[in-house]
Amino acid sequence: MKSSNQEITNNELGNASKSEFLLNPSITFLNHGSFGACPKPIFEEYQRFQRELESDPVEFITQKQPKYLKTARESLAQFVGCRAQDLFFTPNPTYAVNVIMRSLKLNPGDEILATNHEYGAMDRTWNFYCKKTGAKYIRQNISLPVTSKEQMIEEFWKGYNAKTKVVFLNQFSSATALIFPVKEICDKARELGLITIVDGAHVPGHIALNITELNPDYYTGTLHKWMLAPKGSSFLYVRPEWQNELEPLVVSWGYQSITPGESQFLDYHELQGTRDVSAFLCTPAVIEFLTVNNWKAVSAQCKQMVLDNYQRFCDLLHTQPIAPMTTEFLGQMASIPVNTNRPVELKELLYSKYKIQIPVMPLNDKVYIRYSVNAYNSQTDLDILYNALEEIIKTTDLIQA
């Protein structure tokens, strides 16, 4: 990697760091947003913990693991801006939100106010728990194109009424890749006495995050996306007043422990039987990697590449940007509207013929091609995508230009 005092340009970005990753070099990888990509030094740390576990499983799990987890929590808490005793690791945000939903005391008629831009797994999970409780999940329309943050806030609160009990909001939408004004919505929800749950899956390592300043009741984010951690590493932050109300999703040795730790909250949610937590334990190494390699500068370059190419793709596909082309709304990924009624076939063709790994995602009767840019990408990767789409338009009927 380039050192922190060396300028990284768009043309150099991919060449500077692609060798640091384990990605197949024959694939044009424009889908970091789905599951991330792990650099070799972090992956080696991950395997080191796994080997240490296997060398003496009893000693590792009963003696070393609790200490390692505490160190990892402390490191992560400092990175995301909260206290170490207020969060625990989870495999993914869907797991984290299931923990929350299991413990919410929802009554028939209670409403959960969300948007129609939420992640599909979250929509399904809310529908599952609402079916059990009689509560209602409200997917409030946020219209596109977005013109301003104020528009998003105004449209969101049109879904509020006296029955609203919970606000659930993604900070970074998955299909549309838009940044939502979570701080402003959390502040108003606090004034209204509502429970706030933020899905920040795409946030850590991607845009600035300080959970204490954001002030939600619950916040979940991943490490295995933009923080570059091994797969299956995420966290759940819980505001202190709710911690003893939170039931464990898996009841195990931490429940009514005969050797209680520093808090019931951590006992319930960290001690859940035999599992490989090596991905969690890599957190200090993950943060060190981001720091040493000046990842804020890398991220800024990636964001600029996203912005520089957005209008170009819209012009090719004869569609319009879904938000102003600024970092207020876009990060290291962007979703381009595409006129197709066969998104699965389009995605499969881009991969099978052109070796481009990229999602083509339907949402609310529209379809989007979402490209992600990280340190291993270069302008050449986006040119490959452009040329492929241009050829598909000319030679097939998959895209209606």
N, C-alpha and C positions, 0 to 999 in steps of 0.2 A: 504493500500500500504506500501511497505518497505520505510523506510526513505532514504534520499539521501546518507547517509554515510554507508549504508548496501549493501553488494555485492548481486547482483541478478544473480543466475546461471540459465542455460537453464532449468534444471529440476524443479526449483522453480518458473519459470516465470509465468506459468499459475495459479498455486495455490496462488501466491502472490496477484493476482489482479482480478481473474475471478469474484469474488463476487462483485467487483466494477461496473460491467457492467450488463446491462439488457438482455443480450443474453439468449436465451433458452438453458438451460444446457443439454438438450437431443440432441442438434445439435453440431456436430464438425464443428465449424465455421472457415473456412480457406479462407474467401472472404472479408476481411476487405477492400481490394482495391476498391471494387465496390461502396459501400455507407458508409463505416466506421462503427463505433459502438460508442455509446455515454455512458460515465460513469454516474453513478447515481447522483453524486454531480452536474455535468453540466446539466443533464436533469432536476434536481430539480430547478436549476436557470432558465432554459428555461420556466418551468411551472410557476415559480414565476412571471416572466415578463408577461406571458399570463394572469394570474389572476389579476395582476395590471392593465393591459389593460382593462379587462372586468369590473373591479370595477368602472371605470370612463373613458369610451372610448374617450370622447371629450377632457378631460384634458390630457389624456395620449398622444393621437395622435397629438394634436395641441401644447402642451406645453412641455411635458416631452420627447417625442420621439426624437425631434431634438437634445436635449442635450445628451441623451443616445447614439444616433448614433455618435455624435462627439467623445464622450469618447471611444466608441468601435473602431472607425476609428483610433484614436490616439494610442490606445493599439496595434491594428493590424499593423499599420505602423511601429512602433518600432520593432515588431517581424519579419517583412519581409524586413526591411531595406529600407524604403523610407519615403517621407513626407506624413503626414496625409491628406493634401489637394490634393494629387495626386491619390487618390483611392476612390472607393465607393463600397458598398456591392451589390452583385447580388445573385440570387438563385443558380446558377451553372455556370460553365465555358461556356457551350453552349449558355446561355443567353448573357454572356459577349462578346463572339465572334460575335454573331449576332449584338450587338451594334456596334462593330467595322466595320463589313462588310457593315452595312447599310450606314456608313459614308465615306467609302473609295471611292475615285473618280476613279473608274476603267473604262478603255476604252477598246473597242474591240481589242483583240490581246495582252493586258497586261497579264503577267504571274505571278502566285502565286507559288513559289517554296516551296514544302513541301516534306515529305518522304512517303514511302509506309508503314509506321508504325503508322500513325496518328489514332486518335480515330474515330470510324465510324460516330458518330454524327457530328463531325467536317468536315469529308469528304463530308457528305450530305449537310451540310450548305454551304460549299464553292461551291459545284456543283449547288446549288440553285441560289446563287448570280452570279455565272459565267454565268449561263443560261440567267439571266436578263441583264447582262452587255456586254457579248461577250468576257469576259476575260477567261483565261485558267488556270486550276488547275493542276499543275504538281506534281505527286506522284513519286518523284525520288527514285529509288531502293537503299536501304541499304541492302547489301547482308548478309546472315547468313551462318555460324557463324561469328560474329564480332570478329576480331582479335586484333584490337587496336582502340583507339580514332582517330588516324590519318586516318585510313581506312574509318571510318564513315564520317569524314570531307571531305576527298578527293572525296568519292562517292557522297556526297551531292552536292558539287559544280559543279559536272559534269552536273547538271541540269540547271545551270545558263547560261543565254545569254542576249543579249541586250534588250530583251523584258521583262526580269524579273523586277517586280516592288515591290513585297512583298515576304518576307521570313516568312513562318509559320512553327513552329516547336514545337512538344511536348518535354518537358524536360524529361518526364518519359513516355515511351510508355505504352499503356494499355494492348494490347494483348501479346506483347513480354516482357513487364516489364523491359525494358532496359533504362538506363540513357543515354541521348544524350548530346554531348558536346556543349551545348547551348552558353556558354560564348564565345568560340572561333568563333562560327558561327555568333553570334551577333556582335562581333568585326569586322569581315571581312565585314559583311553586312553594317555596319556603314561606313566603308571606301568606299564601292561601292555606297553609297547613297540610300540604299534600306530601306523600311519600315519593321520593325521586330515585329512579333507578336508571343509571347510564350505562349503555353498552358502548364501551370504548375499545372494541376489538382492534381497530386499526390505528389507535392513537399513540401508545408508547413507542418512542423511537421515531415517530413520524412527524408529529407536531408537538408543540410545547404542552406539558401536562403538569399541573399542580393540583392534586385532588383536594387539599385543604382549602385552597382559594375557590375551587369549583363548588365545594360544599354540598355534594349530594348525600343521600342516605346510603346508597349502594353504588359502587363503581366496579366494573369488570373490564379488564384489558388483557391482551395477549403479549407474550414475550416472543413467541415463535413466528410472528409476522415481521414487523418493522424493526424489532430489536435484534433479530437474527438468531434467536435461541433455537435449540433443538425442538422438534415437533412435540406438542402436548405440554406446553408451558404457558400458563395464564395465571391470573390472580383475581381475587374478590376482596375489595375494600368494603368494610361495613362501619357506618357511623357508630360510635361507642354506645349510644342509647339503645340501639337495636341488637347489639351483639348477643345478649343473653336470650333474646327472643328467637334467634336463628337456630332452627333444628338441623342436625346433620342429615345430609342426603343418604349417607351410609352410616348406620349405627354400629360402632365397634368399640375397641378398648378405651377410646377417649371418653366415652359416655359413662358418667359416674365413676370416673377413674379412681383406682385405689392408690395411685401415685400421681395426684393432680399436678399439672405444670403451672405456668405463670397465669393462665386464665382458662376458664371453662370454654370460652370462644375458640381458642386454639386447640385445646384438648379434643373438642368435638369434631373439628374439621381437619386437623392434621393427622390424627392417629386413626387411620382407617384400614388397618390390616396390611398384608404384604402387597407392595407395589413398588415398581421401580421409579424413584423420584429423581433420578440422575439429571433429567432435563431441568428441574427446579434448581438443583444444586449448582448448575452452571452459571447462575445469575451474576455472581461477582465477576466471573470471567467475561460474560457477555458485556457488562457495563464497562469493564476495562478495555475491551476491544473497541467499543464505540468511542470511548474517550481518547485512547491512544491514536486512533485513526481519524480523529476530528470529524466524527460522523455528522455533526450539524452542518459543516461545510459541504460534505458529500450530499447530504439530503437537500440542501439549498440548490445545488447544481442540478440534482434530479428534478426538483420541482420546476426549475426554469425550463428544463427540456420538455416536461409535460406541457407547460404553457405555450412554449414555442411551436409545438406541433398540433395543438388542439384544433385551431381554426382550419388548418390544412386538411385534417381528416374530415372535418365537417363539410368542407367544400367538395372533397372527393365523393362523399356519400350523399351530397345534396340535402344535408340536414343542418340544424342550427345548434350552437352551444347551449347547454342547459343551465348555464350560470355565467356570470361575469368571469372573464379569464384572469383571475387574481388568486393569490394565495389565501385570501379570506374564505374562498369556497373550494379551492382545489389544492391537493397535496402532491404526492408522488404517483398519483394515478388519476385517470380521467375516463369518463364514460361517454362514448360517441353514439348518438342515436343512429340506428341503421334500419332502413326499411326492408325488412324481411319477415316472412311468416314461417321460416324454416330455420330457427336459430341453432338447433342441434346439428343439422346438416352443415351449416356454415362453420360452426366450431370444429366439427370433425374434418371438414375439408381443409381448413387452415392448418390443422395439425398433421393430417395424413399426407397431404401433397406438399405443403409449404414448410412443414416442420416448425410451425409457430404455436407456442403454448400460450393461449389467450382465452379468457372467458367471453362467451356471447350470452347475455343474460336478459330474459324477459322480466318486466316489472310493470304492473298496472297497464297492460295492453300495449306497452312499448317494448322495444328491444334495444340493448346497448352492447357495444363492443368496449370492454374496459381494458385499457393498457396501463401497466404499472412500470415504473422506471426505478431501478436501484443501481448501486455502484457498478455492477457487472454489465449494465446496459450502455449502449452508445447510440448515437444518431443512426448508425448503420442498421441497428435492430428495428428502429421505427421506419426506416426506408424500406426494409424488407417487408414489413407489414403493409405499408402503403402500396408497394408494387404488387403484392399478392392480392389485395383488395381491388386494385385497378384491373388486374387480369380477371378476377372473378366477375366483376361487373361486365366486362367485355365478352366473356366466354360462357357464362351461365345465367340462369334466371333466379339465382339465390338472393340477389340484392336488387331491389327496384330503385334505380337511381333517379 
